[in-house]
């Protein structure tokens, strides 16, 4: 199975969310650049993923999340409505893995209403104090690069972080795609 080893970088600046991704598709020791983009917009969400192209395709083409009520915070909405829609979708479409009575999905970044959230494989919704995050095999390199490039334009920070991750990690490669919400 070809998997996106990948690097996904997210950054929030002045209420805008930037998510950049690489193009790596890895199977064993073989790495190829995929034409399938690992970042997309679905309704009010900007999503960049790792783990599986199948998971990303399900999220991109099938995810339906109810509208947020004015009575709940963004974090409550993400933890209840958004993540429950993701869990149901992945389970219905045969993607979720269940081992020892524990559900596992995949990992992805979500931009929503000027905020960046990290969804972990156990469906935890993370929200970092620093307004950036990275996931995938190149995450550590990308995190260091984004921090080191503070003060640069957001597009530059994200693109350079991906380039640096690709330089040091064999599971990351261009071309790179950047989208903004």
ZIHU-V670873 format. One record per residue. N is the residue number from 1. RES is the residue in one small letter. PHI is phi in degrees with one decimal (* if undefined). Layout:
BEGIN
N;RES;PHI
N;RES;PHI
END
This chain:
BEGIN
1;x;*
2;x;-80.3
3;x;-124.1
4;x;-82.5
5;x;-61.4
6;x;71.4
7;x;-145.9
8;x;-121.7
9;x;-122.3
10;x;-123.0
11;x;-149.4
12;x;-114.4
13;x;-146.5
14;x;51.8
15;x;78.0
16;x;-109.0
17;x;-107.0
18;x;-117.2
19;x;-129.1
20;x;-120.1
21;x;-137.3
22;x;-94.8
23;x;-123.6
24;x;-65.8
25;x;-129.2
26;x;-120.1
27;x;-138.5
28;x;62.8
29;x;-95.3
30;x;-100.7
31;x;-122.3
32;x;-131.6
33;x;-89.7
34;x;-94.0
35;x;-84.5
36;x;-79.6
37;x;-73.4
38;x;-95.8
39;x;-136.4
40;x;-158.2
41;x;-107.5
42;x;-132.8
43;x;59.5
44;x;-83.3
45;x;-108.8
46;x;-111.6
47;x;-124.9
48;x;-124.5
49;x;-126.9
50;x;-129.7
51;x;83.2
52;x;-158.5
53;x;-63.3
54;x;-61.1
55;x;-59.8
56;x;-60.5
57;x;-66.6
58;x;-63.7
59;x;-63.0
60;x;-68.1
61;x;-105.8
62;x;-127.4
63;x;-68.0
64;x;-127.4
65;x;-115.5
66;x;-61.0
67;x;-65.9
68;x;-76.1
69;x;-76.2
70;x;-65.9
71;x;-87.6
72;x;-118.9
73;x;-71.7
74;x;-60.2
75;x;-65.0
76;x;-60.8
77;x;-60.5
78;x;-63.4
79;x;-73.6
80;x;-99.3
81;x;-69.6
82;x;-63.4
83;x;-67.5
84;x;-66.7
85;x;-63.4
86;x;-64.9
87;x;-59.3
88;x;-62.4
89;x;-57.7
90;x;-64.3
91;x;-70.4
92;x;-61.0
93;x;-92.2
94;x;77.4
95;x;-92.9
96;x;-59.8
97;x;-102.9
98;x;-121.9
99;x;-131.1
100;x;52.1
101;x;62.4
102;x;-118.1
103;x;-80.5
104;x;-131.1
105;x;-113.8
106;x;-145.9
107;x;-116.1
108;x;-159.1
109;x;-101.9
110;x;-130.7
111;x;-96.5
112;x;-152.8
113;x;50.2
114;x;76.6
115;x;-126.2
116;x;-116.4
117;x;-120.2
118;x;-112.4
119;x;-101.4
120;x;-92.2
121;x;-65.6
122;x;-93.5
123;x;72.9
124;x;-67.9
125;x;-104.9
126;x;-100.1
127;x;-146.8
128;x;-77.3
129;x;-65.3
130;x;-70.0
131;x;-86.6
132;x;-155.0
133;x;-159.8
134;x;-148.8
135;x;-135.5
136;x;100.7
137;x;-66.8
138;x;-100.2
139;x;-58.6
140;x;-62.5
141;x;-65.0
142;x;-65.3
143;x;-60.2
144;x;-61.8
145;x;-66.2
146;x;-61.1
147;x;-64.7
148;x;-65.0
149;x;-95.0
150;x;-52.0
151;x;100.1
152;x;-78.8
153;x;-60.6
154;x;-57.7
155;x;-62.8
156;x;-66.9
157;x;-59.8
158;x;-67.9
159;x;-62.5
160;x;-65.4
161;x;-61.3
162;x;-66.9
163;x;-62.0
164;x;-67.8
165;x;-60.1
166;x;-65.9
167;x;-64.5
168;x;-100.5
169;x;-121.0
170;x;-69.7
171;x;-92.3
172;x;-127.8
173;x;-155.8
174;x;-80.4
175;x;-71.2
176;x;-105.7
177;x;-124.0
178;x;-127.3
179;x;-128.2
180;x;-126.9
181;x;-123.9
END
